[in-house]
């Protein structure tokens, strides 16, 4: 509701300035620091004064006196050296907020909007998912939810690098370290915890290659066979990658994360997407063939900047999509003829934007617990019923900040191929790594090297086999939540209700912990901090909803005249309606008004979260609203209030807070249990 009123203010000011002064100036608004200064303020007169050669304050007074009435605004006052302060109509705002909140999140979706593709997770299908992957998935899933709430038509994709180096390493392990036959690997892939087995094998392969650099040739041949679909290695890679993707999806289902399409790298090769892109890149001169030096025989792309490819900082080997020896330069095609991740990604993005005159085949792959179907690309035939994928207007790639340069190369590739608009609409949704506090690392059985003992956080490494597997983390969180629930509600121990509570608290704790930090922050995960019922945590916000539910439930029992706990219905009592303005009027009603404005500001917070691409702002909003409600709860005796009209109003305000908290938590992928 706040955004709706603020939008009307900016529109009215823009029109007024244009009509009266025959000019246009930037129209911005901000929330004043004190309630006494109104709900919205604009500094536009300072810029207007420069053009009109007048005093900012005199102009502000002139505008305040001549501005037409703005719906939802009671009055306009001049403050300071020339600010325009807007005071909302409190009763109208509250009623509007109640009506808007009653629509929930689903009603915001606009199916005719231009498509936005959000690609996230993209775990290499060679081992179990770990905590760092969860940050990617939770960020991407939350941002997709927020975009939908803001009216975007969103398609969620998960890129499956099933022909890359990491998969080749695991196949090398099965063929040359174990070794295993194709049938033996099939049996292993069908067994539980196959992703755990590959986790350990991947670490062994890393050590195997480090012991003898000549073995890198073996890896190169393995990679070539997989890319070209030759022999036992290619067949084994298909089995391993497919099984691991199923493992990943089962893990992420625990967090409520849905996908629309799994884009497999193998189809980019098999359906000649890359061949088409390669021809275009060569024709435009976007890539050059190196004829000397260590990269001789490789096709390389340089960014259009002063920084040469050979000066590019190598990304960390731990999660590099290319072998470390190739990371110094941005190689698109290796001297062996195999294509790097970035090369295939350029082809993929041409398809995402509908710039290739070809499409994948599709088949159903997985069904999420909520019934949503996941499709995957296919090389051979179409399964009926596939949606129309791709053809995006905007693309957000959720990839960690260490991948900034490869993402820039993809953008440069689009520009070089004559697609500047699409390049502008491709955004790298970057984030920093997840580590562990020393305490958490010890709890998970992670041996801390002496040189890391005094660090504030312990880094993890999938390549070295060191880190916290996602399922282990979730299991530990659920165990901790169960201990807490059993202590608080022993009568529910072992029941289905207790299981639902445990699941909601564990997932809420983890998702909120991963979302509360801004994307550029290194997260040091800790069980105790995440599961705390106090402070800025998921359980704290969930508990606020539980408390609100209890109040409204008891209110309905004590006062059956209220037919519904819906905030709008609660404003009616008997045959009339509550005088909302009376309870919100200043100064006595200022504290209630503060809570009402905060509860009615979800739309504004969503706008900021989308514009800044920062889900942390919504996590913070949920905490602020829960915190403000707890202050309100302790100050006002809601159920024991003797005045029936005021009691109804307090219950209505409580219901508004509940609806906004539930909606916000839903955007964060978090539910609130009935009890905690």
GUDOMI-175111 format. One record per residue (C-alpha): residue number from 1; residue in one letter; x, z, y negated. Coordinates in pm, whole numbers. Layout:
% GUDOMI-175111
> NUM;A;X;Z;Y
...
This chain:
% GUDOMI-175111
> 1;X;0;0;0
> 2;X;285;79;-238
> 3;X;424;-274;-205
> 4;X;79;-421;-273
> 5;X;43;-233;-602
> 6;X;405;-295;-699
> 7;X;363;-668;-630
> 8;X;62;-673;-865
> 9;X;269;-499;-1132
> 10;X;553;-751;-1110
> 11;X;311;-1044;-1109
> 12;X;124;-911;-1414
> 13;X;447;-845;-1605
> 14;X;587;-1188;-1521
> 15;X;269;-1359;-1642
> 16;X;247;-1147;-1956
> 17;X;609;-1207;-2060
> 18;X;575;-1580;-2002
> 19;X;251;-1606;-2200
> 20;X;341;-1377;-2490
> 21;X;712;-1446;-2538
> 22;X;738;-1799;-2393
> 23;X;1032;-1697;-2174
> 24;X;1107;-1568;-1828
> 25;X;1326;-1270;-1739
> 26;X;1403;-1108;-1403
> 27;X;1121;-870;-1316
> 28;X;1238;-576;-1110
> 29;X;1080;-241;-1042
> 30;X;1206;86;-901
> 31;X;1068;425;-806
> 32;X;1133;677;-1089
> 33;X;1328;989;-992
> 34;X;1047;1225;-1096
> 35;X;673;1217;-1033
> 36;X;610;1293;-1402
> 37;X;760;950;-1481
> 38;X;506;761;-1272
> 39;X;525;575;-943
> 40;X;696;254;-1056
> 41;X;921;161;-1348
> 42;X;1066;-163;-1483
> 43;X;1377;-213;-1698
> 44;X;1279;-570;-1792
> 45;X;1270;-494;-2167
> 46;X;1647;-450;-2177
> 47;X;1699;-812;-2072
> 48;X;1408;-934;-2283
> 49;X;1553;-759;-2589
> 50;X;1872;-967;-2565
> 51;X;1670;-1287;-2581
> 52;X;1424;-1178;-2846
> 53;X;1687;-997;-3060
> 54;X;1464;-690;-3077
> 55;X;1482;-325;-2977
> 56;X;1412;-268;-2605
> 57;X;1192;31;-2683
> 58;X;992;-157;-2946
> 59;X;932;-439;-2701
> 60;X;833;-191;-2430
> 61;X;580;-30;-2663
> 62;X;443;-370;-2759
> 63;X;402;-467;-2393
> 64;X;244;-133;-2300
> 65;X;-13;-178;-2579
> 66;X;-100;-540;-2499
> 67;X;-70;-561;-2119
> 68;X;-401;-619;-1945
> 69;X;-528;-365;-1694
> 70;X;-348;-399;-1360
> 71;X;-562;-321;-1052
> 72;X;-442;6;-901
> 73;X;-260;118;-1219
> 74;X;-410;383;-1447
> 75;X;-175;355;-1741
> 76;X;160;229;-1867
> 77;X;396;448;-2069
> 78;X;724;382;-2246
> 79;X;1021;598;-2147
> 80;X;1384;634;-2251
> 81;X;1538;341;-2435
> 82;X;1279;90;-2314
> 83;X;1156;152;-1961
> 84;X;797;68;-1869
> 85;X;661;344;-1645
> 86;X;353;270;-1435
> 87;X;116;542;-1319
> 88;X;-93;453;-1015
> 89;X;-463;526;-978
> 90;X;-422;806;-726
> 91;X;-767;791;-567
> 92;X;-760;410;-531
> 93;X;-410;420;-385
> 94;X;-505;685;-131
> 95;X;-815;499;-15
> 96;X;-624;173;5
> 97;X;-346;339;203
> 98;X;-599;480;450
> 99;X;-759;139;500
> 100;X;-424;-37;538
> 101;X;-293;223;784
> 102;X;-605;183;997
> 103;X;-512;-182;1065
> 104;X;-194;-80;1249
> 105;X;101;-310;1315
> 106;X;-65;-587;1519
> 107;X;-292;-701;1236
> 108;X;8;-795;1023
> 109;X;120;-1079;1248
> 110;X;69;-1432;1111
> 111;X;78;-1683;1398
> 112;X;100;-1986;1166
> 113;X;419;-1863;998
> 114;X;747;-2052;1035
> 115;X;934;-1947;1346
> 116;X;1217;-1697;1332
> 117;X;1447;-1673;1634
> 118;X;1616;-1339;1696
> 119;X;1888;-1362;1960
> 120;X;2008;-1028;2086
> 121;X;2162;-839;2379
> 122;X;2360;-1135;2526
> 123;X;2548;-919;2774
> 124;X;2800;-1106;2986
> 125;X;2637;-1123;3333
> 126;X;2939;-983;3513
> 127;X;2887;-605;3516
> 128;X;2648;-321;3431
> 129;X;2525;-280;3074
> 130;X;2692;-4;2874
> 131;X;2603;199;2565
> 132;X;2750;-58;2326
> 133;X;2515;-322;2467
> 134;X;2225;-85;2409
> 135;X;2297;-72;2036
> 136;X;2277;-451;2024
> 137;X;1952;-461;2221
> 138;X;1783;-177;2030
> 139;X;1883;-323;1692
> 140;X;1761;-669;1788
> 141;X;1437;-548;1943
> 142;X;1358;-328;1643
> 143;X;1435;-601;1391
> 144;X;1208;-841;1583
> 145;X;927;-582;1571
> 146;X;978;-531;1198
> 147;X;979;-905;1130
> 148;X;651;-942;1318
> 149;X;499;-658;1116
> 150;X;614;-836;799
> 151;X;425;-1148;906
> 152;X;698;-1353;1075
> 153;X;638;-1550;1393
> 154;X;924;-1429;1608
> 155;X;1080;-1567;1925
> 156;X;1329;-1340;2100
> 157;X;1610;-1508;2289
> 158;X;1884;-1363;2506
> 159;X;2189;-1585;2553
> 160;X;2325;-1570;2908
> 161;X;2693;-1669;2926
> 162;X;2683;-1749;3297
> 163;X;2974;-1996;3289
> 164;X;3218;-1793;3081
> 165;X;3549;-1622;3145
> 166;X;3400;-1284;3234
> 167;X;3190;-1430;3515
> 168;X;3490;-1630;3632
> 169;X;3691;-1308;3652
> 170;X;3439;-1142;3882
> 171;X;3425;-1451;4105
> 172;X;3805;-1446;4115
> 173;X;3778;-1087;4234
> 174;X;3532;-1172;4510
> 175;X;3738;-1467;4630
> 176;X;4094;-1341;4590
> 177;X;4093;-959;4572
> 178;X;3815;-851;4807
> 179;X;3779;-1126;4948
> 180;X;3413;-1206;5028
> 181;X;3229;-1506;5163
> 182;X;2930;-1659;4987
> 183;X;2689;-1498;5234
> 184;X;2852;-1159;5191
> 185;X;2817;-1180;4813
> 186;X;2450;-1277;4855
> 187;X;2389;-959;5054
> 188;X;2574;-747;4800
> 189;X;2379;-906;4514
> 190;X;2049;-814;4680
> 191;X;2149;-448;4718
> 192;X;2095;-174;4456
> 193;X;2365;-109;4196
> 194;X;2524;-451;4232
> 195;X;2603;-436;3860
> 196;X;2797;-112;3921
> 197;X;2998;-276;4199
> 198;X;3088;-565;3966
> 199;X;3180;-317;3692
> 200;X;3453;-175;3913
> 201;X;3563;-517;4040
> 202;X;3594;-654;3686
> 203;X;3832;-372;3593
> 204;X;4040;-445;3903
> 205;X;4062;-813;3810
> 206;X;4187;-720;3464
> 207;X;4467;-522;3622
> 208;X;4532;-799;3877
> 209;X;4583;-1056;3602
> 210;X;4798;-823;3392
> 211;X;5035;-766;3682
> 212;X;5128;-1135;3708
> 213;X;5065;-1375;3418
> 214;X;5093;-1674;3651
> 215;X;4757;-1569;3793
> 216;X;4596;-1686;3469
> 217;X;4620;-2036;3611
> 218;X;4398;-1920;3894
> 219;X;4145;-1796;3639
> 220;X;4157;-2128;3450
> 221;X;4084;-2322;3768
> 222;X;3803;-2083;3855
> 223;X;3650;-2132;3510
> 224;X;3675;-2511;3538
> 225;X;3506;-2513;3880
> 226;X;3220;-2298;3749
> 227;X;3168;-2510;3438
> 228;X;3168;-2832;3638
> 229;X;2952;-2687;3917
> 230;X;3209;-2749;4190
> 231;X;3256;-2570;4519
> 232;X;3205;-2217;4637
> 233;X;3306;-2062;4303
> 234;X;3018;-2229;4119
> 235;X;2765;-2129;4386
> 236;X;2891;-1772;4386
> 237;X;2882;-1758;4005
> 238;X;2515;-1859;4008
> 239;X;2431;-1583;4256
> 240;X;2630;-1316;4075
> 241;X;2514;-1400;3723
> 242;X;2146;-1425;3822
> 243;X;2155;-1092;4007
> 244;X;2331;-918;3718
> 245;X;2078;-1052;3465
> 246;X;1800;-902;3677
> 247;X;1990;-571;3673
> 248;X;2021;-590;3295
> 249;X;1651;-662;3248
> 250;X;1553;-367;3468
> 251;X;1779;-143;3261
> 252;X;1641;-269;2930
> 253;X;1283;-242;3055
> 254;X;1343;132;3052
> 255;X;1387;104;2675
> 256;X;1080;-114;2623
> 257;X;1281;-421;2522
> 258;X;1111;-760;2570
> 259;X;1239;-1117;2560
> 260;X;1072;-1455;2540
> 261;X;1356;-1676;2664
> 262;X;1686;-1641;2845
> 263;X;1905;-1931;2731
> 264;X;2157;-1996;3005
> 265;X;2490;-2146;2912
> 266;X;2501;-2354;3231
> 267;X;2209;-2567;3110
> 268;X;2390;-2645;2785
> 269;X;2650;-2809;3007
> 270;X;2431;-2946;3284
> 271;X;2179;-3110;3050
> 272;X;2457;-3261;2836
> 273;X;2375;-3059;2524
> 274;X;2745;-2997;2481
> 275;X;2840;-3361;2540
> 276;X;2605;-3468;2260
> 277;X;2739;-3200;2026
> 278;X;3100;-3285;2117
> 279;X;3049;-3652;2029
> 280;X;2898;-3555;1693
> 281;X;3180;-3311;1614
> 282;X;3444;-3574;1687
> 283;X;3267;-3847;1488
> 284;X;3235;-3629;1180
> 285;X;3593;-3505;1203
> 286;X;3474;-3146;1227
> 287;X;3722;-3084;1508
> 288;X;4077;-3206;1555
> 289;X;4286;-3263;1865
> 290;X;4605;-3057;1851
> 291;X;4900;-3273;1957
> 292;X;5179;-3016;1946
> 293;X;5247;-2645;1974
> 294;X;5094;-2397;2212
> 295;X;4747;-2545;2153
> 296;X;4848;-2901;2234
> 297;X;4563;-3084;2405
> 298;X;4299;-2851;2260
> 299;X;4020;-2947;2021
> 300;X;4022;-2701;1729
> 301;X;3793;-2633;1435
> 302;X;3917;-2468;1118
> 303;X;3696;-2305;857
> 304;X;3687;-2480;518
> 305;X;3907;-2215;360
> 306;X;4269;-2141;282
> 307;X;4305;-1955;609
> 308;X;4448;-2170;883
> 309;X;4330;-2146;1241
> 310;X;4666;-2015;1352
> 311;X;4638;-1726;1105
> 312;X;4305;-1605;1234
> 313;X;4310;-1247;1354
> 314;X;4245;-1225;1724
> 315;X;3930;-1042;1816
> 316;X;3978;-750;2056
> 317;X;4050;-862;2409
> 318;X;3806;-606;2552
> 319;X;3496;-810;2474
> 320;X;3656;-1144;2381
> 321;X;3470;-1449;2503
> 322;X;3810;-1620;2546
> 323;X;4137;-1516;2708
> 324;X;4364;-1323;2469
> 325;X;4621;-1602;2452
> 326;X;4358;-1834;2303
> 327;X;4221;-1591;2049
> 328;X;4476;-1672;1776
> 329;X;4312;-2006;1705
> 330;X;3953;-2119;1718
> 331;X;3962;-2350;2013
> 332;X;3644;-2546;2082
> 333;X;3772;-2727;2393
> 334;X;4072;-2601;2590
> 335;X;4350;-2829;2706
> 336;X;4202;-2803;3057
> 337;X;3884;-2966;2930
> 338;X;3672;-2649;2957
> 339;X;3454;-2557;2661
> 340;X;3487;-2224;2483
> 341;X;3197;-1997;2405
> 342;X;3194;-2111;2042
> 343;X;3175;-2477;2137
> 344;X;2874;-2419;2357
> 345;X;2724;-2198;2085
> 346;X;2736;-2484;1835
> 347;X;2538;-2698;2080
> 348;X;2297;-2410;2137
> 349;X;2231;-2374;1765
> 350;X;2168;-2743;1722
> 351;X;1896;-2694;1985
> 352;X;1764;-2373;1824
> 353;X;1698;-2557;1500
> 354;X;1550;-2860;1677
> 355;X;1841;-3085;1581
> 356;X;1913;-3223;1928
> 357;X;1688;-3493;2067
> 358;X;1661;-3313;2400
> 359;X;1520;-2996;2547
> 360;X;1571;-2760;2839
> 361;X;1353;-2732;3144
> 362;X;1194;-2391;3183
> 363;X;1079;-2155;3457
> 364;X;944;-1801;3474
> 365;X;1213;-1544;3545
> 366;X;1086;-1188;3492
> 367;X;778;-993;3393
> 368;X;821;-687;3172
> 369;X;622;-370;3250
> 370;X;386;-452;2961
> 371;X;302;-785;3129
> 372;X;504;-1002;2891
> 373;X;665;-1294;3075
> 374;X;1028;-1390;3030
> 375;X;1120;-1755;3074
> 376;X;1463;-1895;3146
> 377;X;1619;-2235;3093
> 378;X;1647;-2454;3399
> 379;X;1840;-2773;3480
> 380;X;1608;-2941;3725
> 381;X;1234;-2914;3662
> 382;X;970;-2760;3438
> 383;X;730;-2490;3550
> 384;X;384;-2540;3394
> 385;X;277;-2316;3110
> 386;X;604;-2282;2922
> 387;X;568;-2217;2547
> 388;X;743;-2444;2299
> 389;X;1079;-2277;2245
> 390;X;1329;-2334;1967
> 391;X;1260;-2535;1650
> 392;X;1337;-2232;1435
> 393;X;1332;-2205;1059
> 394;X;1552;-1894;1059
> 395;X;1792;-1761;1321
> 396;X;1935;-1410;1339
> 397;X;2217;-1352;1587
> 398;X;2269;-986;1674
> 399;X;2639;-975;1759
> 400;X;2895;-707;1688
> 401;X;3108;-730;1375
> 402;X;3419;-830;1570
> 403;X;3253;-1167;1629
> 404;X;3233;-1250;1257
> 405;X;3482;-1535;1271
> 406;X;3325;-1719;1568
> 407;X;2988;-1694;1390
> 408;X;3144;-1846;1078
> 409;X;3277;-2130;1291
> 410;X;2927;-2204;1423
> 411;X;2794;-2213;1066
> 412;X;3083;-2440;964
> 413;X;2999;-2667;1257
> 414;X;2639;-2704;1140
> 415;X;2757;-2787;787
> 416;X;3013;-3038;911
> 417;X;2740;-3211;1109
> 418;X;2528;-3252;797
> 419;X;2287;-2961;835
> 420;X;2355;-2735;533
> 421;X;2000;-2596;516
> 422;X;2009;-2482;878
> 423;X;2357;-2336;821
> 424;X;2212;-2130;535
> 425;X;1935;-2005;763
> 426;X;2171;-1887;1037
> 427;X;2248;-1518;984
> 428;X;2498;-1298;1165
> 429;X;2320;-965;1217
> 430;X;2644;-773;1259
> 431;X;2690;-413;1371
> 432;X;2979;-182;1451
> 433;X;3076;-35;1788
> 434;X;2940;264;1976
> 435;X;3184;529;2090
> 436;X;3146;878;2237
> 437;X;3216;1219;2093
> 438;X;3492;1393;2293
> 439;X;3230;1640;2418
> 440;X;3005;1358;2544
> 441;X;3299;1178;2705
> 442;X;3391;1491;2900
> 443;X;3029;1547;3005
> 444;X;3020;1193;3145
> 445;X;3341;1252;3342
> 446;X;3551;1027;3121
> 447;X;3919;1124;3124
> 448;X;4047;1143;2767
> 449;X;4404;1015;2726
> 450;X;4634;1266;2548
> 451;X;4676;1032;2251
> 452;X;4295;1032;2199
> 453;X;4243;1409;2237
> 454;X;4230;1478;1862
> 455;X;4017;1179;1765
> 456;X;3664;1229;1633
> 457;X;3534;971;1879
> 458;X;3649;809;2203
> 459;X;3630;430;2232
> 460;X;3501;266;2548
> 461;X;3626;-44;2726
> 462;X;3427;-243;2977
> 463;X;3731;-452;3066
> 464;X;3918;-136;3164
> 465;X;3615;7;3341
> 466;X;3599;296;3094
> 467;X;3270;374;2929
> 468;X;2914;492;2978
> 469;X;2689;269;3181
> 470;X;2346;233;3025
> 471;X;2154;354;3331
> 472;X;2379;659;3369
> 473;X;2318;742;3004
> 474;X;1942;708;3041
> 475;X;1946;918;3357
> 476;X;2136;1193;3177
> 477;X;1899;1185;2881
> 478;X;1597;1205;3110
> 479;X;1750;1497;3299
> 480;X;1815;1683;2974
> 481;X;1463;1609;2848
> 482;X;1315;1727;3179
> 483;X;1502;2057;3152
> 484;X;1360;2105;2803
> 485;X;1004;2015;2908
> 486;X;1013;2238;3216
> 487;X;1123;2530;2998
> 488;X;845;2472;2745
> 489;X;569;2368;2988
> 490;X;646;2507;3335
> 491;X;285;2446;3439
> 492;X;343;2070;3410
> 493;X;663;2055;3614
> 494;X;664;1756;3849
> 495;X;338;1608;3720
> 496;X;281;1254;3597
> 497;X;215;1393;3250
> 498;X;555;1561;3252
> 499;X;717;1234;3363
> 500;X;558;1049;3071
> 501;X;679;1316;2830
> 502;X;1031;1303;2971
> 503;X;1042;924;2942
> 504;X;908;923;2586
> 505;X;1150;1192;2467
> 506;X;1458;1042;2634
> 507;X;1387;690;2505
> 508;X;1287;822;2164
> 509;X;1607;1022;2138
> 510;X;1829;730;2232
> 511;X;1658;461;2027
> 512;X;1641;679;1716
> 513;X;2004;783;1753
> 514;X;2112;419;1775
> 515;X;1893;322;1478
> 516;X;1948;606;1233
> 517;X;2296;484;1138
> 518;X;2346;179;919
> 519;X;2477;-122;1107
> 520;X;2829;-99;963
> 521;X;2875;257;1091
> 522;X;3070;339;1406
> 523;X;2838;553;1618
> 524;X;2982;846;1811
> 525;X;2712;924;2066
> 526;X;2646;1282;2172
> 527;X;2374;1415;2407
> 528;X;2320;1741;2224
> 529;X;2283;1577;1884
> 530;X;2048;1306;2008
> 531;X;1814;1537;2199
> 532;X;1786;1806;1933
> 533;X;1430;1888;1824
> 534;X;1566;1968;1477
> 535;X;1731;1756;1211
> 536;X;1726;1377;1187
> 537;X;1646;1293;1549
> 538;X;1383;1108;1745
> 539;X;1237;1423;1904
> 540;X;1195;1580;1558
> 541;X;981;1287;1440
> 542;X;794;1276;1772
> 543;X;718;1646;1745
> 544;X;566;1590;1401
> 545;X;319;1346;1561
> 546;X;245;1595;1838
> 547;X;173;1859;1574
> 548;X;-53;1622;1380
> 549;X;-242;1527;1697
> 550;X;-301;1894;1770
> 551;X;-437;1957;1422
> 552;X;-672;1661;1430
> 553;X;-787;1739;1783
> 554;X;-864;2099;1692
> 555;X;-1023;1987;1366
> 556;X;-1264;1765;1557
> 557;X;-1354;2056;1787
> 558;X;-1413;2300;1500
> 559;X;-1588;2051;1274
> 560;X;-1790;1801;1479
> 561;X;-1935;1652;1158
> 562;X;-1621;1439;1149
> 563;X;-1700;1157;1386
> 564;X;-1347;1020;1396
> 565;X;-991;1120;1319
> 566;X;-953;791;1131
> 567;X;-836;871;778
> 568;X;-1102;656;608
> 569;X;-1391;806;806
> 570;X;-1273;1156;728
> 571;X;-1330;1085;360
> 572;X;-1703;1091;426
> 573;X;-1886;1420;453
> 574;X;-2259;1449;493
> 575;X;-2426;1160;312
> 576;X;-2164;1134;40
> 577;X;-1791;1086;-5
> 578;X;-1517;1326;-96
> 579;X;-1396;1328;-455
> 580;X;-1040;1229;-369
> 581;X;-930;1216;-734
> 582;X;-1012;1584;-773
> 583;X;-766;1691;-502
> 584;X;-490;1453;-611
> 585;X;-514;1521;-984
> 586;X;-203;1648;-1163
> 587;X;-58;1899;-1177
> 588;X;-233;2097;-900
> 589;X;-247;1801;-666
> 590;X;106;1670;-725
> 591;X;241;1791;-391
> 592;X;-48;1625;-207
> 593;X;4;1309;-410
> 594;X;375;1303;-324
> 595;X;290;1305;46
> 596;X;18;1041;-3
> 597;X;257;807;-188
> 598;X;522;850;80
> 599;X;268;786;357
> 600;X;143;479;172
> 601;X;492;334;125
> 602;X;549;191;473
> 603;X;490;-165;351
> 604;X;757;-122;82
> 605;X;1005;27;328
> 606;X;946;-261;569
> 607;X;1015;-509;288
> 608;X;1346;-338;210
> 609;X;1440;-321;579
> 610;X;1379;-695;620
> 611;X;1555;-794;297
> 612;X;1860;-583;380
> 613;X;1839;-650;755
> 614;X;1874;-275;802
> 615;X;1643;-101;1054
> 616;X;1810;231;964
> 617;X;1595;240;651
> 618;X;1280;261;864
> 619;X;1431;531;1085
> 620;X;1506;727;769
> 621;X;1151;673;645
> 622;X;1007;814;968
> 623;X;1223;1124;930
> 624;X;1134;1169;561
> 625;X;761;1142;637
> 626;X;785;1387;928
> 627;X;984;1627;712
> 628;X;738;1599;422
> 629;X;444;1661;656
> 630;X;607;1975;794
> 631;X;641;2110;439
> 632;X;274;2023;373
> 633;X;167;2185;700
> 634;X;335;2514;616
> 635;X;196;2519;262
> 636;X;-167;2423;325
> 637;X;-396;2594;574
> 638;X;-566;2278;691
> 639;X;-806;2404;956
> 640;X;-883;2738;792
> 641;X;-953;2591;447
> 642;X;-1292;2729;339
> 643;X;-1392;2448;104
> 644;X;-1539;2183;340
> 645;X;-1454;1895;104
> 646;X;-1094;2002;63
> 647;X;-1065;2063;437
> 648;X;-1192;1710;499
> 649;X;-944;1573;248
> 650;X;-653;1761;404
> 651;X;-754;1632;745
> 652;X;-776;1280;602
> 653;X;-427;1308;454
> 654;X;-305;1443;789
> 655;X;-462;1148;967
> 656;X;-298;904;725
> 657;X;42;1059;799
> 658;X;-25;1035;1171
> 659;X;-117;667;1155
> 660;X;191;581;951
> 661;X;422;784;1173
> 662;X;284;623;1488
> 663;X;315;274;1335
> 664;X;670;339;1214
> 665;X;777;484;1548
> 666;X;621;181;1715
> 667;X;836;-46;1499
> 668;X;1135;155;1617
> 669;X;1019;112;1979
> 670;X;936;482;2015
> 671;X;619;649;2138
> 672;X;510;1009;2084
> 673;X;390;1211;2385
> 674;X;81;1431;2366
> 675;X;292;1743;2415
> 676;X;653;1840;2365
